Amino acid sequence: MNSNNKFTFIDLFSGIGGFRMALNSIGGECLNFSEINNDAINTYCTNFNEGLDCNLGDITKIKDLPTHDLLTGGVPCQSWSIAGRNLGFDDDRGQLWNDTIYLLNKSKPKAFVFENVKGLVDPRNKEALTYILQRIKDAGYFANYYVINSFDYGVPQNRLRIYIIGFRDEKYSLKFRLPKPIQNKIRLGNILTDFVASPIKIVKNPEKDLFGEVVKPRNMSLSNSNGFNDYFLFNDLRNGHSTIHSWDILETTERQKEICYLLLKNRRKSAYGNLDGNPLSYKHFRDLDQSIDKEELDELVSLEIFKKEGYSFLINEYQENDISEVEKSVLKCNMNNILSVEYLKINRNLKLKKISISKILKTLQEKNIIVSKEIRYDFKNTKISTGLFGVNRIFLPTSNIFPTLVASDTNDYITTKEINAKNETEYREKFLEEIYKTQEFRRITKKEACLMQGFPEDYLLPENRPRWMKLIGNSVSVPVIEMLGKAIIETGVFKVEERLVSKTTQISNLKTFNSSQNLLVKSSD
């Protein structure tokens, strides 16, 4: 690395050192880091042979930062995550942005890089992002934000993140260019520790339509080869050629499968409610198929594929002293003395108070303050990320990428077995028989998780899976930061020595010029 490109940086919200590993590799010198999680601190200090005295601690208590060239930070993302409550600055954790920008304004580094989840650029968070960018502008910086997928820059992981990059001098901001995605991408099979890729097999005699065209199933996202998705989704709320439903796993009749598909195809229709997925009443089922009787629905409940749930409730007379303040908040949301689950779930005030609707309704029923008015049927498993029977997705080694690694871990698995099939039906049947029923799948290992984030496979982490998964899931992808760091360097923002040499040379030349002029004057005398 050219000495002109040497720079110093402060590592805020450092985690296990993703920023530091990347920036050290391109000439950066870390002056201090800031972290409060003990596991992260110990991991950081162990891997970088750093003393605890280098840690600045809680960012909310930092008053000043040492002089540095670059400020970095993966500001905690819970407030903006799609998986969270989406409350933005209504969530106290979002206020850490204020602490970060306060230190940026006070320390005035030449440039900065802040990372956050993609949820920050969602339309519902437009006001928050606008506020953050305005605060950065008020601090005297010229900044832009970029949404980047880690897969494009060297890791086999579908990890979309927003990076806000800014410069104190506008000319460097104008020079900054985001590098193009790399051509030879690393894929899932490249980092699996017990897999050797076999030669690509071309499916012979693929399924064709009436016009002789090869039938290509709609891609569900992430990755597909030979027209088939490279993963199987365990879910009762979606459908596709690589979706496995609970009625595919449990022993069910064709008639029961038909009723399940009837609910699946209709639960998202606005005729049954305004939620993303709405339960259906017995009357709704009868309107769709007059041959359905209530016993058939109840059989699916007994199989734990369906569940019954109250959809609306009548409010009985009650004494104010008999209910809590939280219960009062829910009861106030009635319409003509009726509580609607649909309305309660979309009520923002209840969201802000973080009230568990199902828990409160259950308590009110136990107190006989409300009684069920309408019962509806829904699938028992309605949380997509949970999957079915402990499995969300199983990825084949042919997949380009693995899902985003998260702190809480997921029910996503991998198999090292490949499947070749002529059509969708055969593909699905082979998966069930050869992989799912034989348990030929597993979770990713610690080594694989490190490689998916761009760390060395021998990076030192705690042995306990929930602990190391939390650390890896909260980290930035090292290759992305390295790429951004190089792009920042290429603007010339850190070429301080060259400018100093230039000024020294100018002064020296000026002195030489003056001396020569003095000599000329003396000689003329």
N, C-alpha and C positions, 0 to 999 in steps of 0.2 A: 504493500500500500504506500503510495506516494506520501511523503511527510506533509505535503500541503493539504492532504485530505484527512489528517488526524483531527479528531474532535472529541469533546467531552460530553457526557450526557448524565441526566438524572433519571432514574427508573422508578416512576410512581406506580402504585398498585402492581408491584413487580411480579407477584405470584412466584412461580418456580424459575423465572429467568428467561422467558422466551425472547423478550426484547434484548436482554443483555447478550445472550448467546449469538444472536444475529448481528448485533452492532459491534461486538468485540471482534467478530470475524472480518469486518470491513474497516478496521482502524479506530473504532470508538473506544473511549476509556470511561468506564462507569465511576463516577465520583461518589454517589450514594444511591441507595434504593429505599423505597418506602413500602412496608408491608406489615399487616397486623396478625395474619394467620400463622400460628406457630409451626404447623407442618410445612407451609410454604417457606417461612423464614429459614427453618432448618435445612430444607432441601436446597434452597438458594445458596446458603452459606457453605454447605457441604460440597456442592458441585462446582462452585467458583472459588473455593478455598478462601472465603471472605469472613471477616470478623463481624460479630454482632453489632459492634460500634458503628458499622457502616450503614446500619438501618436507621432511617429517620423516624420510623414508627408511624403512628396514626396521622394521616394527612390533615385531619381537622385541627390538629395541634401544632402543625408546622407553621412557623412565622416567617422564616426566611430560607432560601436555598443558596448553596454555594454558586458562584459564577460558573456557568456552563454554556455549551453551544446548542445542545438539543435536549428538549424535554419530552419524555415519552410516558405513556400510561394507558393501560386497559381499564378505563373507568368501569366500576361494577355495573353490570348490565341488567339486573333483575327488573328494574323499573320499566325497561323498554322491551323486554323479551316477550315474544308472541306467546310463550308458554306461561307467562305470568298473568297478572290482573290488568295489565295495560293501563296503569293509572298515572304513568309519567311523573311529573313533579308533584302530584298528590301523594306519591310515595316518598318518604323521607330519604330513602337511599338515592333518589335522583338528585338530591341536593349536593352530593359529592362532586357533581359537575361544577358547582359554584366554588368549592374549595380548590379544585384543579385550576380553574381559570383565574382565580385569585392569585395563585402562585405563579402562573404564567405571566400575569400582568406585573407582578412585583419583581420577578427575576429577569424578565426580558431576554430569554435566550434567542439565538438567531433563528431557530426553527423548532417545530414540535410535531409529534405524531400521536394522536389519540385514537384508540380502537374501541368499538362498541358493537353490539348486536345489530343485525339488519333491521330489527323492529323499530329502531330510531328513525328510519326513513319512511316508515309506513305513513299513509295519509292521516291516520288518527293521531300521530305524534308530530305532525307538521309544525304545530305551534311551538312545541318543545325544541325541535331541531332549529327552528328559526331563532328562538331565544338564545340557544347555545352559540350559534354562529354570530349573532349580533354581539353577544358578550365578548366573543373572541375578537371581533372587529373593533369593539370599544377598547380592547386591551392593546390595540395598535398592530394587529396582525392581518395579513392577507391570506385567507384560507379557502380551501375547497374540500369537498368530501367525495369519497370514492367507495363504491360497493364492490368488493372483491371476493371471489371464491378461491379459497386456498387450493383447490384442485388445479386451478389454472397456473399455479406457480410452484408445483413440486411435491404435493402430498396427495395421497389417494383418499381424500375426505371432502365431502360436500359441506363446506363451511363458509357460508356467506357472512361477511362482516363489513361494517362501515369503518373507514379510516378517514379521519379529519386531519389534513396536513396543512400547516401554515408557516409563513415566513414573516419576519419582522420587516424585511425590505421587499417591496413589491416586485422588483426586477427579478428576484430569485423565484418568486411565486409564478411569474410569467414564463420562466425557463423550465419549470418542473414539468416532466412528462412521465406518465404512467407507462412502464414497460409493457410490451406485448406479452400475452400468455406464452408459456414455453410450448414448444412443439411436441417433444417426446415426453409425454406426461407419465408419471408414476401411477400404476394401477394397483388395485387391491391385491391381485395375485402376486405382485412383486414384493410385497412386505409380509405375506403370510409365512410363518416360520416352518410350517410342515407341508408345504405345497410346492410341487414342481409342475409348471404349466405344460400341458400336452399340446401337440400341434393342433391348430384350429381345424375343426371338422366341418365340412359343408354338408348341410342336411340335404339328402337326396329325396327327390319326389315330394317337395313341400306342398302343403295344402294350397289349392288354387280355386278361384271363383269361377262363375259361369263363363266368363270371358277369357279364361286362361291366365289371369293375373295372379301372382303369388299373394296370398292373404297375409297382410302385415297387421298384427294387433296394434291397437293404440298404445303408445308408450306411456307408462305411468310416471315416468321421471327417472332420474338417477342414471340408469344404464340399461342397455338391451343389446343383445346380439342374436343374429339369425332370426330377427323378428320377435324374439321372446324376451321378456324382462329377465334381468339377471338376479332377481330376488323375488321372494314370495312374501306376501303381506297377509298377516293373520288378523282378520277384521270382519265384523258383521255389518259394518256401516258402508262399505264400499264394495265394488264388484269389478272383476277383470280376470284375464286368463291366468294370472298368477296370484289371485286372491284365494286364501283358504278361510272358509267360514266354520263356525262352530258346528253347524249341521253336516259339514263334510267330515269332521273328526268324530263326533258322537254318532251313535247308531240311530238313524232316523229313516222314516219312510219317505217315499217319493211325494206323498201328499203333504207331509210335514215340511219338506223342502219347498214345495210350491207356496205354502203359506208364508214361510220365511222370506222368500223372494218377493212376495206381495207386499210385505211390510218394508222390505229394503227399497223397492222401487217407488214407494209412495210417501215415505216418512219425511222427505224433504220438500214436498209440494206445499205451496202456500195455502192451499185449501184446508190444511189440517193445523195451521199455526204459523207463526212468524219466526220460530227458532230455526237454526240450521238443520235440526232433526226433531221431528215431532212424533210423540207416541200416537197410536190410533185406538179409538174406542171400538167396542164390539160392533156398534152401529156402522162405523166407518168400514170395518172388514166386511160386514154384510152388504154394504152399498157396492163394494168392489167385487164381492163374490157371494151371492145369496146362498150358496151351498155350505158355507162355513158355519159351524155351530160353536157355541161357547166352550164346550168340552174340549174341542180341538185346540183352542187357544190355551186353555188351562193345562193341557198335556205338555205343550211347549214350555209353559212356566215350570212344570214339574221337572222337565229335562234341563232346566236352568239355561235355556236359550232365550226365552222371553221372561219378562218380569211385569208385574202389575204395579201401577203407581197412581196415586191421586193426582188429578190434573187441575181440579178446582174444588174449593171448600166453602161451605156455608159457615158463617161466624155466629156462634151462640152468644147469649148474654153472658157477661163476665164482669167481675169486679176489678177495678184498676190495681188494687193491691195484690191481686193474684198473679200478675204478670211482670216480667222484667222490662227494662228499658228497650232491650233488643227486640223482645217480643212485641212491644208497642210499635216499634219502627216497622215491623212486618205487617201488623194488623192495620196500620194506617194506610197501607197500600191497597186497601180493598176497593172494589167497584160494586156499588149497590149491595154491600154486605157480603160480597163474594171475593175470596182470594184466588187469583189465577196464577198458577205456577209459571206460566209463560211470561206474565207481566213482572213477577217477582225476579225472575232470572235476568231480565234486561234492564231492571231499575238501577240507575247509576248510583243513587244515594246508598242503596244497600251494598253495592259493590265497594264503594268507598269505605264503608264501615266493616268490610270484610266479613259479612254475615253469611253463615252457612244456611242457605234456604231450607235444604232437606232436613237439617238437624232441628231448626226452629219449628218447622211444620210438624215434625214428629212429636216434639215436646208439647205443642199446642193441642195436638190430637190426644195425647195422653192426659192432658188436663181437661179434656172434653170442651175446649173452647172453640174448636173447629171440628166439623164433620165432613167427610168426603161427599162431594156432589157428583163428580164424574171420575170414573176409573178408566185408565187407558193402558194399552199394552205397548211395550217397547222392548228392544233387545236388552238382555241383561248386561252385556258388555258394550258400553257406549263411550268408553274413553279410548280413542284411537291409539294413543301412544302406549297404552297398556297391552294391547293386543289380545290374544286368547291363550289361556292356560299357561301364562308366563312367557309367551313368545310374541313379539311384535313383528319382526321381519327376520328372514334368514337369507343371507346373501351368498350367492355362488361365487367361486373364485374368478369367474369370467367377468365379474362386475368391474366397471371402471373405478367406482368409488364406494366408500362406506358412509353412512349417515354422520351428521355432526356429532362429535364427541361432546358430551355434556357432563357437568359436575355430578349429577345424580345417577349417572349410568343410565342405560336403557335396556329394554328387552330385545335388543337386536343381536343376532347371532351370525356366525359364518359357517359355511361348510366347505371342505376342500374337495368335495366330490362334484364332478361336472355332469351335466345332463344333455343328452342329444335326443331330439324328438322330431317327428314329422309334422305334428300339428299341436294345437293348444291342449286338446284333451289328453293326448299322450304325454305331453310335457308335464302337465299337472299331476297325472296319475303316477308317473315315474318319480316325481318329487315326493309325493305322499308315501309311496311304497319303499323307495330306496334311501330316502334321507330322513323324512319326518318320523315315520314309524320305527325306523331302525336307530333313531337318535344319533344320526351322523352329522351333528352340528354342535358348535360350542361358542362360548364368548371369546372376544379378542383377548389376547394376553397383554401383560404390561409392556413387553418389548414392542408388540405390534402397535399399541396405543402411542408409545413414544415416537415410533416411525411415522404414524399418521399425523403427528403434529410437527414433524421435522426435527425432533430431538434424536440424539444417538440412542441406539437400542439398549445401551448399558447405562443410561442416565439414572442416577441414584434416586430412588423414590421409596416411600414406605412400603412394607410388604403387604399390608392390609388393603384389599381391593377397593372398598369404598373410599379409603383415604387417598390412594394414588389416582383413582379415577376422578375424584374431585379436583385434584391438583392439575391433572392433564386436561380435563374438560374446561377448566377456567383459564387455561393458558392461551396465548396467541400462537399462531403457526409460524415457526421460525423462518422458513424460506420466504414467506410473504414480507416479514419485517426486513429481512436482508435485502430483498428486491427494492423495497421502498427506501431503505437507507442508502443504497447505491444511487437511486434516482435523485435523492436529495443532494448527495455529494456531487453528482454531475452538474448541478446548477451552479457550483462554484461557491456556495454560501460559506463553506468552511475554509477557503483558501486565504487564511489570515496572514500567514508568513509571507506569501507573495506580495500582498499589499504593503506589509511593513517594510519588506526589502525595497519595494518600489519607492516608498516615501524616504527611506534612508539614502537611497541612491540619488534622489532628487536633491536632498539636503546637501549631500557630499558634492554633487555637481555644482550646486549653487555656490558652495564655499570655494571650490576650485575656480569657478568663473570669477568670483570676487577677488581672489588672490591674484589671478592673472591680470585683472584690470588694474589692481594696485601696482603690479610690477610694470605695466605699460606706462602708468602715470609717472612712476619714479624714473623710468628710463628716458622718458621724454623730457623730464626736468634736467 
